[in-house]
Amino acid sequence: MMNKSYDADVIVIGGGPIGLASAYFCAKQGNSVILLEKFSIGNQQGSSAEHVRMWRIMYTELNHAKLAIKSGEMFQALEKEADVRLLHKNGLLNFGVETGYTPEGTLNTAVEVMDQLGKKYTRLNKRQIEDRYPFKNLPDDFSGVYQEEAATIDVKETLQSLLRLNKINGVDIRTGERVVQMVSEANGVIVRSETRDYVAKKVILCPGSYVNELIYPSFGFKFNILLWEMCFAYYRITDPTLTFPMWFQFDQPRNGHSNLFYGFPEAHFARKGFVRLAVDWASHTFMDPHEREFSPRKLDIQLTREYVMQHMKGLDAAPIDMGSALMTHFPDNLSVLDFLPKEHVPYHKNIVLCTGGWAFKFTPLFGKICADLVNQGETDVDIREFSILRDAIIQPNERKNRMKHSLFWGVIFSLLSAFCYSALTTLIKINGVAISVPILVFIQSAFCLVFILPIMFFKFGRASLNLKQFSTIKKQHLFRTVFSLSIGYCLFLAIKKIPYFDAVLLYNAFPLFVPVVAFALLGTKMNKRLWPFILMGFLGVALTMNIDVHLVSLWAVIALLSAVCAAGSIVMMRKISATDNSLKSLYYYFFISTIISGVIAIPEFHEITQTSFMLLMAMSVLFFFVQYFLVLSATYTTAQVVSSTYYSNIIFSLIFSIFLLNNALSLSVIIGMVLIVVGGVGVIFLQKNLKKLK
């Protein structure tokens, strides 16, 4: 539980338009607010890229139209308070034929909604559309509807106005602050970023396309989203006498591609003398936002260019200023605006989520709703259609299956890692006398890097070789690498200088250091009820290994230092696992460790015999699986469970020593082995039940 004061009443995660609006309305309601944005305000990484968006009321969904009207009124209030113009009225022309449901609804159902709302509109036939607007060669069965209230939204001015208003109202905006995990408790929420922990009474989560990156590490479930990289371009106006409206064309798909197009009129705040046009579809779809390409797909631009040549007048068909933006697409094409689900999240009303859909036109309204939900626990706006519990929004059984198997697989992978490490250290003791430790560490790292590169390429493609794009938490990977390399240098040297069991014993003191290191690095406090079992396990280690005078030697101190480094490595791997999968983590570790260990090994390079080379390869294979299984273990369970089961490598080392080193098994060793097993199982059992009590 939290035991320190709050950093803010409300923390808003995500500095896009709705995140900014949420922070603004929370501050106006008297809250202290911190806004955390992983990039910068107004960045091009998400759904708000570029200059223009539509505000309109012609929707297939009646409630959507009602919400748009209310949002339009709030845009006007925002304009007055910020003393700017955000909505530029130019009307909307929908034309084409009645189709099945599209991302923009359908032509005729939007007219029915206008009738229900009593809104005026003008019907047009094909000839009238071509006479009044810059379209040509339209099919004879085309018809259209013009509604005069629609407007173009100035995206940049909206973001800058909200930014100014937030600063005026005392919102603490922190950019470049990537949040990696949330913990919801009875009296608030812990928000963990790459740099520190924050504590707030409530959280508003506006992560856009990056929602699963934060939800899954925090609560173990994922949303069923598909990301569209929607491409657009500008086209030069060659006939300024023509009136270019804001428009949608509805038509049946052709040649396997969408035939839904849209356009914006010329805007002085965008690209003067040009109009922005695009196909309302994306050929590049994916689930991980890091798969975004940032460069427009040739097919998407070509479809629009062909449309311009065939059906538009007064434009140069050469596209310029091409770009793309992400669209977070749920199966029913709507946003999610709700508390996180009770089934998956403890104290679920601590956190409000707003993401997905086509929501820029709802910016002030959704921001106000988010503020009302965290402050009053309810809103007077009908948001049932945005419920998080509607069909197919959450991936089925994701968290249930993960929680069911996480402890089991965490223990299994930790035991496998321990076995491989015991085999590795035994090989070093038997055959490693003639091998330089710096050379050994370098060969292990280089071998593993070569081994993992094709796996990375096969799984992630060419992007896996782009270090800058692949991960944004390099500091954590660097710390993990330094800790892990130090284990090898310290322990391997100690094994060569003092008795094998003494070195292994001191190394296996690391479980006692884990809570200390976790507190020092992450501020994590350990439950006191775990201490007796960990101490019992360490007593078992002491009895298993017959400690002698070597304990006071310099090399014994170095062996003990390897335990401290092992604790640091485990803690950092647990933090990294919140954001990077096991392959990412290993890739970074092997890449960085190869560079560092290579520099250290330069003075030690000499001719290696064939026998030594084969031995180094065997050790490298074992080392790879030590790291791989340990990283997998850390992704399934806690640092305490990993450390408790991992020091079972003492038992494996003892077995190897009996059969390979001809050591006898004493009574103290038998008692020690029992204490190790009881202590480890006790920690695992208690840790599991402590989770159930929360």
C-alpha positions as CSV (number, residue, x, y, z in Angstrom):
1,M,0.0,0.0,0.0
2,M,1.1,3.6,-0.5
3,N,2.7,5.3,2.5
4,K,3.6,8.7,1.2
5,S,1.7,11.9,0.3
6,Y,0.1,12.4,-3.1
7,D,2.1,14.0,-5.9
8,A,-1.2,15.2,-7.4
9,D,-5.0,14.7,-7.1
10,V,-5.1,13.6,-10.7
11,I,-2.4,12.3,-13.1
12,V,-3.2,12.4,-16.8
13,I,-1.2,10.0,-18.9
14,G,-1.0,11.1,-22.5
15,G,-0.7,14.7,-23.8
16,G,-2.8,14.5,-26.9
17,P,-5.9,16.6,-27.4
18,I,-8.1,14.7,-25.0
19,G,-5.4,14.3,-22.4
20,L,-4.8,18.1,-22.5
21,A,-8.6,18.7,-22.3
22,S,-9.0,16.3,-19.4
23,A,-6.1,18.0,-17.5
24,Y,-7.6,21.4,-18.2
25,F,-11.1,20.5,-16.9
26,C,-9.7,18.7,-13.8
27,A,-7.7,21.8,-13.0
28,K,-10.8,24.0,-13.4
29,Q,-12.6,21.7,-11.0
30,G,-10.0,22.4,-8.3
31,N,-7.7,19.4,-8.7
32,S,-3.9,19.5,-8.6
33,V,-2.9,17.9,-11.9
34,I,0.3,16.3,-13.4
35,L,0.2,15.5,-17.1
36,L,2.8,12.9,-18.3
37,E,3.5,12.7,-22.0
38,K,6.1,10.2,-23.4
39,F,6.9,12.4,-26.4
40,S,6.3,16.1,-26.8
41,I,3.1,18.1,-26.9
42,G,1.9,18.3,-30.6
43,N,4.1,15.4,-31.7
44,Q,3.4,13.4,-34.9
45,Q,3.6,10.0,-33.2
46,G,-0.1,9.4,-32.6
47,S,-3.5,10.2,-34.0
48,S,-3.3,14.0,-34.0
49,A,-0.7,14.5,-36.6
50,E,-1.0,17.3,-39.2
51,H,-3.2,20.5,-39.3
52,V,-6.9,19.7,-39.9
53,R,-9.7,17.5,-38.6
54,M,-13.5,17.6,-39.2
55,W,-16.2,18.7,-36.9
56,R,-19.6,17.6,-38.2
57,I,-23.0,16.4,-37.2
58,M,-23.9,14.2,-40.1
59,Y,-23.5,10.8,-38.5
60,T,-25.1,7.4,-38.8
61,E,-25.4,7.2,-35.0
62,L,-27.9,9.6,-33.5
63,N,-26.1,9.9,-30.1
64,H,-22.9,10.6,-32.0
65,A,-24.5,13.6,-33.7
66,K,-25.9,14.8,-30.3
67,L,-22.5,14.6,-28.8
68,A,-21.0,16.4,-31.7
69,I,-23.4,19.3,-31.2
70,K,-22.5,19.5,-27.5
71,S,-18.8,19.3,-28.3
72,G,-19.2,22.1,-30.9
73,E,-20.7,24.3,-28.2
74,M,-17.8,23.5,-26.0
75,F,-15.3,24.3,-28.8
76,Q,-16.9,27.7,-29.0
77,A,-16.5,28.3,-25.3
78,L,-12.9,27.2,-25.6
79,E,-12.4,29.7,-28.4
80,K,-13.8,32.5,-26.2
81,E,-11.7,31.6,-23.2
82,A,-8.5,31.2,-25.3
83,D,-9.3,34.2,-27.6
84,V,-8.6,32.1,-30.7
85,R,-10.5,30.6,-33.6
86,L,-10.6,26.8,-33.6
87,L,-13.6,26.0,-35.9
88,H,-13.7,27.3,-39.4
89,K,-17.2,26.8,-40.8
90,N,-17.3,25.5,-44.4
91,G,-20.1,22.9,-44.4
92,L,-19.9,19.2,-45.4
93,L,-20.8,17.5,-48.6
94,N,-21.6,13.8,-48.5
95,F,-22.2,12.2,-51.9
96,G,-22.1,8.8,-53.6
97,V,-24.3,5.8,-53.2
98,E,-25.7,3.9,-50.3
99,T,-23.2,1.3,-49.2
100,G,-22.7,-1.1,-46.3
101,Y,-21.4,0.3,-43.1
102,T,-18.1,2.2,-43.5
103,P,-15.8,4.0,-41.0
104,E,-17.9,7.1,-41.8
105,G,-21.3,5.4,-41.6
106,T,-23.5,5.5,-44.7
107,L,-24.9,8.2,-46.9
108,N,-28.6,7.8,-46.2
109,T,-28.5,6.9,-42.5
110,A,-26.8,10.3,-41.8
111,V,-29.8,12.0,-43.6
112,E,-32.2,10.1,-41.3
113,V,-30.3,11.4,-38.3
114,M,-30.5,15.0,-39.6
115,D,-34.3,14.5,-39.9
116,Q,-34.5,13.3,-36.3
117,L,-32.6,16.3,-35.1
118,G,-34.5,18.7,-37.2
119,K,-31.3,19.9,-38.9
120,K,-31.4,21.6,-42.3
121,Y,-29.6,20.1,-45.3
122,T,-29.7,20.3,-49.1
123,R,-30.1,17.3,-51.4
124,L,-28.1,17.3,-54.7
125,N,-28.1,15.1,-57.7
126,K,-25.0,14.2,-59.8
127,R,-25.3,17.2,-62.1
128,Q,-25.7,19.7,-59.2
129,I,-22.7,18.2,-57.5
130,E,-20.6,18.6,-60.6
131,D,-21.9,22.1,-61.3
132,R,-21.4,23.5,-57.8
133,Y,-18.2,21.7,-56.7
134,P,-14.9,20.6,-58.4
135,F,-16.0,17.1,-59.3
136,K,-16.3,15.4,-62.7
137,N,-17.2,12.1,-64.3
138,L,-19.3,11.0,-61.4
139,P,-21.5,7.9,-61.9
140,D,-25.1,8.7,-62.9
141,D,-26.5,7.1,-59.8
142,F,-24.6,9.4,-57.5
143,S,-26.5,11.9,-55.2
144,G,-25.4,14.1,-52.4
145,V,-26.3,15.9,-49.2
146,Y,-24.9,19.2,-48.1
147,Q,-25.0,20.3,-44.4
148,E,-23.8,23.8,-43.7
149,E,-22.9,23.6,-40.0
150,A,-19.8,21.5,-40.4
151,A,-16.4,23.0,-39.8
152,T,-12.6,22.4,-40.2
153,I,-10.8,22.1,-36.8
154,D,-7.4,23.9,-36.5
155,V,-5.5,21.0,-34.9
156,K,-2.3,22.9,-34.0
157,E,-4.2,25.9,-32.5
158,T,-6.4,23.6,-30.5
159,L,-3.4,21.9,-29.0
160,Q,-1.5,25.1,-28.3
161,S,-4.6,26.8,-26.8
162,L,-5.2,23.8,-24.4
163,L,-1.5,23.9,-23.5
164,R,-1.7,27.6,-22.6
165,L,-4.9,27.1,-20.6
166,N,-3.4,24.2,-18.7
167,K,-0.4,26.3,-17.8
168,I,-2.6,29.2,-16.7
169,N,-4.6,26.8,-14.5
170,G,-1.5,25.3,-12.8
171,V,-1.2,22.0,-14.6
172,D,2.3,20.5,-14.2
173,I,3.1,19.2,-17.7
174,R,6.1,16.8,-18.0
175,T,7.1,15.7,-21.5
176,G,9.5,12.9,-22.3
177,E,8.1,11.0,-19.3
178,R,7.3,7.5,-20.4
179,V,4.9,5.6,-18.1
180,V,5.6,1.9,-17.9
181,Q,3.2,0.6,-15.2
182,M,0.2,1.5,-13.0
183,V,-0.8,0.0,-9.7
184,S,-4.3,0.7,-8.4
185,E,-4.8,0.5,-4.7
186,A,-7.5,1.4,-2.2
187,N,-6.3,4.9,-1.6
188,G,-5.0,5.8,-5.0
189,V,-2.8,4.9,-8.0
190,I,1.0,4.5,-8.3
191,V,2.2,5.6,-11.7
192,R,5.6,4.3,-12.6
193,S,7.6,6.1,-15.2
194,E,11.1,5.4,-16.5
195,T,12.5,7.9,-14.0
196,R,10.4,7.7,-10.9
197,D,7.1,6.7,-9.2
198,Y,4.2,9.1,-8.9
199,V,1.2,8.8,-6.6
200,A,-2.2,10.2,-7.3
201,K,-5.8,9.8,-6.1
202,K,-7.0,9.2,-9.6
203,V,-5.6,8.7,-13.1
204,I,-7.0,9.6,-16.5
205,L,-5.5,7.5,-19.2
206,C,-5.4,8.9,-22.8
207,P,-2.7,6.8,-24.5
208,G,-4.2,6.5,-28.0
209,S,-2.6,3.7,-30.0
210,Y,-0.2,2.9,-27.1
211,V,-2.9,1.7,-24.8
212,N,-1.8,-2.0,-24.7
213,E,1.8,-1.0,-23.9
214,L,0.6,0.2,-20.5
215,I,-2.6,-1.8,-19.8
216,Y,-1.0,-5.2,-20.3
217,P,2.1,-4.8,-18.0
218,S,-0.2,-3.2,-15.4
219,F,-3.3,-5.4,-15.3
220,G,-2.6,-8.4,-17.6
221,F,-5.2,-7.9,-20.3
222,K,-5.2,-6.3,-23.8
223,F,-7.7,-4.4,-25.9
224,N,-8.8,-5.8,-29.2
225,I,-7.4,-2.9,-31.4
226,L,-6.2,-2.7,-34.9
227,L,-4.0,0.3,-35.8
228,W,-4.4,2.0,-39.2
229,E,-1.6,4.1,-40.6
230,M,-3.8,6.5,-42.5
231,C,-2.0,8.3,-45.3
232,F,-2.7,11.7,-46.8
233,A,-1.3,14.3,-49.2
234,Y,-1.8,17.9,-50.4
235,Y,-2.8,18.8,-54.0
236,R,-2.2,22.2,-55.5
237,I,-5.2,24.3,-56.6
238,T,-4.9,25.3,-60.2
239,D,-8.3,27.0,-60.5
240,P,-8.9,29.4,-57.6
241,T,-12.4,30.2,-58.8
242,L,-13.6,26.8,-57.7
243,T,-15.2,26.2,-54.3
244,F,-13.6,23.2,-52.6
245,P,-15.8,21.9,-49.8
246,M,-15.1,19.5,-47.0
247,W,-16.5,16.2,-48.3
248,F,-16.9,12.4,-48.2
249,Q,-17.5,10.2,-51.2
250,F,-19.3,6.9,-50.5
251,D,-19.0,4.1,-53.0
252,Q,-18.7,0.3,-53.2
253,P,-15.2,-1.1,-52.9
254,R,-13.4,-1.8,-56.2
255,N,-10.5,-4.1,-57.0
256,G,-10.2,-5.2,-53.4
257,H,-9.6,-1.6,-52.2
258,S,-11.8,1.0,-50.4
259,N,-13.6,3.5,-52.6
260,L,-14.3,5.8,-49.6
261,F,-12.5,9.2,-50.1
262,Y,-12.5,12.5,-48.2
263,G,-11.1,16.0,-48.6
264,F,-10.6,19.3,-46.8
265,P,-10.9,22.7,-48.3
266,E,-8.0,25.1,-48.5
267,A,-7.0,26.4,-45.0
268,H,-4.8,29.3,-44.3
269,F,-3.5,27.6,-41.2
270,A,-2.5,24.5,-43.1
271,R,-1.1,24.7,-46.6
272,K,-2.3,27.8,-48.4
273,G,-3.2,27.2,-52.1
274,F,-3.6,23.4,-51.5
275,V,-6.3,21.0,-50.4
276,R,-5.8,17.8,-48.4
277,L,-7.2,14.6,-49.8
278,A,-7.0,10.9,-48.9
279,V,-8.6,7.5,-49.2
280,D,-10.5,6.8,-45.9
281,W,-8.7,3.5,-45.5
282,A,-5.2,2.1,-44.7
283,S,-3.3,-0.6,-46.5
284,H,-0.9,-0.9,-43.6
285,T,-2.6,-2.2,-40.5
286,F,-1.0,-3.7,-37.4
287,M,-1.4,-4.1,-33.6
288,D,1.9,-2.8,-32.3
289,P,2.4,1.0,-32.7
290,H,6.2,0.4,-33.1
291,E,5.4,-1.2,-36.5
292,R,4.4,2.1,-37.9
293,E,6.5,3.1,-41.0
294,F,5.9,6.9,-40.9
295,S,6.2,7.1,-44.7
296,P,3.0,6.9,-46.7
297,R,2.3,3.6,-48.5
298,K,2.5,3.9,-52.3
299,L,-0.9,2.2,-52.7
300,D,-2.8,4.6,-50.5
301,I,-1.3,7.7,-52.2
302,Q,-1.8,6.1,-55.7
303,L,-5.5,5.4,-55.1
304,T,-6.1,9.1,-54.1
305,R,-4.0,10.4,-57.0
306,E,-6.0,8.3,-59.5
307,Y,-9.2,9.6,-57.9
308,V,-8.0,13.2,-58.4
309,M,-7.2,12.6,-62.0
310,Q,-10.5,10.9,-62.8
311,H,-13.0,12.8,-60.7
312,M,-11.7,16.2,-59.7
313,K,-11.3,19.6,-61.4
314,G,-8.9,22.4,-60.8
315,L,-6.2,20.4,-59.1
316,D,-2.6,19.4,-59.9
317,A,-2.6,15.6,-59.5
318,A,0.9,15.5,-58.1
319,P,0.8,14.9,-54.4
320,I,3.1,16.8,-52.0
321,D,3.6,17.0,-48.3
322,M,2.6,13.4,-47.9
323,G,2.2,12.1,-44.3
324,S,0.4,9.6,-42.1
325,A,-1.3,9.4,-38.7
326,L,-2.3,6.5,-36.5
327,M,-6.0,5.6,-36.0
328,T,-6.9,3.2,-33.1
329,H,-9.6,1.0,-34.5
330,F,-11.9,-1.0,-32.2
331,P,-14.1,-3.7,-33.9
332,D,-17.3,-1.5,-33.8
333,N,-15.5,1.7,-34.9
334,L,-16.2,3.6,-31.7
335,S,-14.1,5.0,-28.9
336,V,-13.7,3.6,-25.3
337,L,-14.6,6.1,-22.6
338,D,-15.1,4.4,-19.2
339,F,-13.6,3.3,-16.0
340,L,-11.2,0.3,-16.4
341,P,-13.1,-3.0,-16.0
342,K,-13.7,-4.2,-12.5
343,E,-13.0,-7.8,-13.5
344,H,-9.4,-7.0,-14.3
345,V,-8.5,-4.0,-12.2
346,P,-8.6,-3.6,-8.4
347,Y,-10.3,-0.4,-7.3
348,H,-11.2,0.1,-11.0
349,K,-12.8,3.5,-10.5
350,N,-9.4,5.0,-9.7
351,I,-8.6,5.0,-13.5
352,V,-10.6,6.4,-16.4
353,L,-9.7,5.4,-19.9
354,C,-10.3,7.3,-23.1
355,T,-8.9,5.9,-26.4
356,G,-9.7,4.8,-29.9
357,G,-12.3,5.9,-32.4
358,W,-12.4,9.1,-34.4
359,A,-12.5,11.5,-31.4
360,F,-10.8,14.8,-32.2
361,K,-14.1,16.5,-32.8
362,F,-15.1,15.4,-29.2
363,T,-11.9,16.8,-27.6
364,P,-13.5,19.3,-25.1
365,L,-16.5,17.1,-24.4
366,F,-14.5,13.9,-23.7
367,G,-12.0,15.9,-21.6
368,K,-14.9,17.2,-19.5
369,I,-16.4,13.7,-19.2
370,C,-13.1,12.3,-18.0
371,A,-12.8,15.0,-15.4
372,D,-16.3,14.4,-14.2
373,L,-15.7,10.7,-13.9
374,V,-12.7,11.0,-11.7
375,N,-14.2,13.7,-9.5
376,Q,-17.9,12.8,-9.3
377,G,-17.7,9.1,-10.4
378,E,-20.3,9.8,-13.0
379,T,-21.3,12.0,-15.9
380,D,-24.6,13.5,-17.1
381,V,-23.6,12.6,-20.7
382,D,-24.9,9.4,-22.2
383,I,-21.7,7.4,-22.9
384,R,-23.1,3.9,-22.9
385,E,-22.0,3.4,-26.5
386,F,-18.4,3.9,-25.4
387,S,-18.6,1.2,-22.6
388,I,-15.4,-0.8,-22.0
389,L,-17.6,-3.9,-21.5
390,R,-19.2,-4.0,-24.9
391,D,-18.6,-7.0,-27.1
392,A,-15.1,-7.7,-28.5
393,I,-13.4,-4.7,-26.9
394,I,-11.2,-6.7,-24.5
395,Q,-9.3,-9.7,-25.8
396,P,-11.0,-12.8,-24.3
397,N,-9.5,-14.7,-21.4
398,E,-6.1,-12.9,-21.8
399,R,-5.7,-12.0,-18.1
400,K,-7.4,-15.2,-16.8
401,N,-5.0,-17.5,-18.7
402,R,-2.0,-15.3,-17.8
403,M,-2.7,-15.3,-14.1
404,K,-3.4,-19.0,-14.0
405,H,-0.1,-19.9,-15.5
406,S,2.2,-17.1,-14.5
407,L,3.5,-18.5,-11.2
408,F,4.0,-22.0,-12.6
409,W,6.0,-20.9,-15.6
410,G,7.9,-18.3,-13.6
411,V,9.2,-21.1,-11.4
412,I,9.9,-23.5,-14.2
413,F,12.0,-21.0,-16.2
414,S,13.8,-19.9,-13.1
415,L,14.7,-23.5,-12.3
416,L,15.9,-24.1,-15.9
417,S,18.1,-21.0,-15.7
418,A,19.5,-22.2,-12.4
419,F,20.3,-25.6,-13.9
420,C,22.1,-24.1,-16.9
421,Y,24.1,-21.7,-14.7
422,S,25.2,-24.6,-12.4
423,A,26.4,-26.5,-15.5
424,L,28.2,-23.5,-16.7
425,T,30.1,-22.8,-13.5
426,T,31.0,-26.5,-13.1
427,L,32.5,-26.4,-16.6
428,I,34.5,-23.4,-15.7
429,K,35.8,-25.1,-12.5
430,I,36.8,-28.2,-14.4
431,N,38.1,-26.8,-17.6
432,G,38.4,-23.1,-17.3
433,V,41.7,-22.7,-15.7
434,A,43.5,-22.0,-18.9
435,I,40.8,-19.7,-20.3
436,S,40.9,-15.9,-19.6
437,V,37.8,-14.7,-17.8
438,P,37.6,-11.5,-20.0
439,I,37.8,-13.7,-23.1
440,L,35.2,-16.0,-21.8
441,V,32.7,-13.2,-21.0
442,F,33.3,-11.6,-24.4
443,I,32.9,-14.9,-26.4
444,Q,29.7,-15.6,-24.5
445,S,28.2,-12.2,-25.3
446,A,29.3,-12.2,-28.9
447,F,28.0,-15.8,-29.5
448,C,24.7,-15.0,-28.0
449,L,24.3,-11.8,-30.1
450,V,25.0,-13.8,-33.2
451,F,22.5,-16.5,-32.1
452,I,19.7,-14.0,-31.3
453,L,20.0,-11.8,-34.4
454,P,18.3,-14.2,-36.9
455,I,15.6,-14.9,-34.3
456,M,14.9,-11.2,-34.0
457,F,14.9,-10.7,-37.8
458,F,12.5,-13.6,-38.3
459,K,10.1,-12.4,-35.6
460,F,10.3,-8.6,-36.1
461,G,11.8,-8.0,-39.5
462,R,14.4,-5.5,-40.5
463,A,13.2,-3.0,-37.8
464,S,14.7,-5.3,-35.2
465,L,18.2,-4.1,-36.2
466,N,17.2,-0.5,-35.5
467,L,18.3,0.1,-31.9
468,K,16.8,3.6,-31.7
469,Q,13.4,2.5,-32.9
470,F,13.2,-0.8,-31.1
471,S,13.3,0.4,-27.5
472,T,13.2,3.7,-25.6
473,I,14.5,2.6,-22.2
474,K,18.2,2.3,-23.0
475,K,19.2,3.5,-19.5
476,Q,17.5,0.5,-17.8
477,H,19.1,-1.9,-20.3
478,L,22.5,-0.4,-19.7
479,F,22.1,-0.9,-15.9
480,R,20.9,-4.4,-16.4
481,T,23.9,-5.2,-18.7
482,V,26.5,-3.7,-16.2
483,F,25.0,-5.8,-13.4
484,S,24.9,-9.0,-15.4
485,L,28.4,-8.6,-16.8
486,S,29.7,-7.9,-13.3
487,I,28.3,-11.2,-12.1
488,G,30.4,-13.1,-14.7
489,Y,33.6,-11.2,-14.0
490,C,33.3,-11.6,-10.2
491,L,32.0,-15.1,-9.9
492,F,34.2,-16.6,-12.7
493,L,37.3,-15.1,-11.2
494,A,36.3,-16.3,-7.7
495,I,35.6,-19.8,-8.9
496,K,39.1,-20.0,-10.2
497,K,40.7,-18.7,-7.0
498,I,38.8,-20.3,-4.1
499,P,37.0,-23.6,-3.6
500,Y,34.0,-24.0,-6.0
501,F,31.3,-24.4,-3.3
502,D,32.5,-21.3,-1.3
503,A,32.2,-19.2,-4.4
504,V,28.8,-20.6,-5.4
505,L,27.6,-20.2,-1.8
506,L,28.5,-16.5,-1.6
507,Y,27.0,-15.9,-5.0
508,N,23.7,-17.4,-3.8
509,A,23.4,-14.9,-1.1
510,F,21.7,-12.7,-3.7
511,P,18.1,-13.3,-2.5
512,L,18.9,-11.3,0.6
513,F,20.1,-8.4,-1.5
514,V,17.0,-8.3,-3.9
515,P,14.7,-6.4,-1.5
516,V,17.5,-4.0,-0.6
517,V,18.4,-3.3,-4.3
518,A,14.7,-3.1,-5.3
519,F,14.2,-0.5,-2.6
520,A,17.4,1.4,-3.7
521,L,16.6,1.4,-7.4
522,L,12.8,1.4,-7.6
523,G,11.6,2.4,-4.1
524,T,9.8,-1.0,-3.8
525,K,9.2,-2.1,-0.2
526,M,9.1,-5.8,0.6
527,N,6.5,-7.5,2.8
528,K,8.1,-8.5,6.1
529,R,6.3,-11.8,6.1
530,L,8.6,-13.0,3.4
531,W,11.8,-12.5,5.4
532,P,11.7,-15.7,7.6
533,F,11.5,-17.9,4.5
534,I,14.3,-16.2,2.7
535,L,16.5,-16.3,5.8
536,M,15.6,-20.0,6.1
537,G,16.8,-20.5,2.6
538,F,20.0,-18.7,3.2
539,L,20.6,-20.8,6.4
540,G,20.2,-23.8,4.2
541,V,22.8,-22.4,1.8
542,A,25.2,-21.9,4.7
543,L,24.7,-25.5,5.9
544,T,25.0,-27.0,2.4
545,M,28.3,-25.2,1.9
546,N,31.0,-25.8,4.5
547,I,32.3,-22.2,5.0
548,D,35.9,-22.0,5.9
549,V,38.6,-19.3,6.1
550,H,38.3,-18.4,2.5
551,L,35.3,-16.3,3.5
552,V,37.6,-13.5,4.7
553,S,39.7,-13.5,1.5
554,L,39.6,-10.8,-1.2
555,W,38.3,-13.3,-3.7
556,A,35.5,-14.2,-1.2
557,V,34.5,-10.6,-1.1
558,I,34.5,-10.5,-4.9
559,A,32.2,-13.6,-4.9
560,L,29.9,-11.9,-2.5
561,L,29.9,-8.8,-4.9
562,S,28.6,-11.1,-7.6
563,A,25.5,-11.7,-5.4
564,V,24.8,-8.0,-5.2
565,C,25.1,-7.7,-9.0
566,A,22.8,-10.6,-9.4
567,A,20.1,-8.9,-7.3
568,G,20.5,-5.8,-9.3
569,S,20.2,-7.7,-12.6
570,I,17.0,-9.4,-11.4
571,V,15.4,-6.1,-10.3
572,M,16.2,-4.4,-13.5
573,M,14.9,-7.3,-15.6
574,R,11.6,-7.1,-13.8
575,K,11.3,-3.4,-14.6
576,I,12.3,-3.9,-18.2
577,S,9.8,-6.7,-18.6
578,A,7.0,-4.2,-18.0
579,T,7.7,-2.7,-21.4
580,D,9.9,-5.0,-23.5
581,N,9.4,-8.6,-24.3
582,S,12.1,-11.2,-23.5
583,L,13.6,-11.1,-27.0
584,K,13.9,-7.3,-26.9
585,S,15.6,-7.5,-23.5
586,L,18.1,-10.1,-24.6
587,Y,18.9,-8.3,-27.8
588,Y,19.8,-5.2,-26.0
589,Y,21.8,-7.1,-23.3
590,F,23.8,-9.1,-25.8
591,F,24.5,-6.1,-28.0
592,I,25.7,-3.8,-25.2
593,S,27.5,-6.5,-23.3
594,T,29.4,-7.5,-26.5
595,I,30.7,-4.0,-26.9
596,I,31.7,-3.5,-23.2
597,S,33.2,-7.0,-22.8
598,G,35.0,-6.7,-26.1
599,V,36.8,-3.6,-25.0
600,I,37.7,-5.2,-21.7
601,A,39.0,-8.3,-23.4
602,I,41.3,-6.6,-25.9
603,P,44.5,-7.0,-23.8
604,E,43.7,-10.7,-23.3
605,F,43.3,-11.8,-26.9
606,H,45.6,-14.6,-27.9
607,E,45.5,-17.8,-30.0
608,I,42.7,-20.1,-29.0
609,T,43.1,-23.8,-29.5
610,Q,40.4,-25.9,-31.1
611,T,39.6,-27.6,-27.8
612,S,39.3,-24.3,-26.0
613,F,37.1,-23.0,-28.8
614,M,34.7,-25.9,-28.5
615,L,34.6,-25.4,-24.7
616,L,33.9,-21.7,-25.2
617,M,31.0,-22.6,-27.5
618,A,29.5,-25.0,-25.1
619,M,29.8,-22.4,-22.3
620,S,28.2,-19.8,-24.6
621,V,25.2,-22.0,-25.4
622,L,24.6,-22.6,-21.6
623,F,25.1,-18.9,-21.0
624,F,22.5,-18.0,-23.6
625,F,19.9,-20.2,-22.0
626,V,20.7,-18.9,-18.6
627,Q,19.9,-15.4,-19.7
628,Y,16.9,-16.4,-21.8
629,F,15.2,-18.5,-19.1
630,L,15.9,-15.9,-16.5
631,V,14.3,-13.1,-18.6
632,L,11.3,-15.3,-19.3
633,S,10.9,-16.0,-15.6
634,A,11.0,-12.4,-14.7
635,T,8.2,-11.7,-17.2
636,Y,5.9,-14.2,-15.5
637,T,6.4,-13.6,-11.8
638,T,8.0,-11.2,-9.2
639,A,11.6,-10.6,-8.4
640,Q,11.2,-12.3,-5.1
641,V,9.9,-15.5,-6.6
642,V,12.6,-15.5,-9.3
643,S,15.3,-15.1,-6.7
644,S,13.9,-17.7,-4.3
645,T,13.7,-20.4,-7.0
646,Y,16.9,-19.4,-8.8
647,Y,19.1,-20.2,-5.8
648,S,18.2,-23.8,-6.2
649,N,21.2,-23.8,-8.5
650,I,23.0,-24.8,-5.2
651,I,21.3,-28.1,-5.4
652,F,22.2,-28.5,-9.1
653,S,25.8,-27.6,-8.3
654,L,25.9,-30.1,-5.5
655,I,24.7,-32.9,-7.7
656,F,27.3,-31.9,-10.3
657,S,30.0,-31.8,-7.7
658,I,29.1,-35.3,-6.4
659,F,29.2,-37.0,-9.8
660,L,31.8,-34.9,-11.5
661,L,34.1,-33.7,-8.7
662,N,33.7,-36.7,-6.4
663,N,32.6,-34.7,-3.3
664,A,30.8,-36.6,-0.5
665,L,27.3,-35.6,0.8
666,S,27.4,-34.7,4.5
667,L,24.5,-34.5,7.0
668,S,24.8,-30.7,7.1
669,V,24.4,-30.6,3.3
670,I,21.3,-32.8,3.5
671,I,19.8,-30.5,6.1
672,G,20.8,-27.5,4.1
673,M,19.1,-28.8,1.0
674,V,15.9,-29.3,2.9
675,L,16.0,-25.8,4.3
676,I,16.6,-24.4,0.7
677,V,13.5,-26.2,-0.6
678,V,11.3,-25.3,2.3
679,G,12.4,-21.7,2.2
680,G,11.9,-21.4,-1.5
681,V,8.5,-23.0,-1.6
682,G,7.5,-21.0,1.5
683,V,8.3,-17.7,-0.3
684,I,6.5,-18.8,-3.4
685,F,3.4,-20.0,-1.5
686,L,3.3,-16.9,0.7
687,Q,3.8,-14.6,-2.3
688,K,0.9,-16.2,-4.1
689,N,-1.4,-15.8,-1.1
690,L,-0.4,-12.3,-0.4
691,K,-1.6,-11.5,-4.0
692,K,-5.0,-13.1,-3.2
693,L,-5.3,-10.9,-0.1
694,K,-4.9,-7.6,-1.9
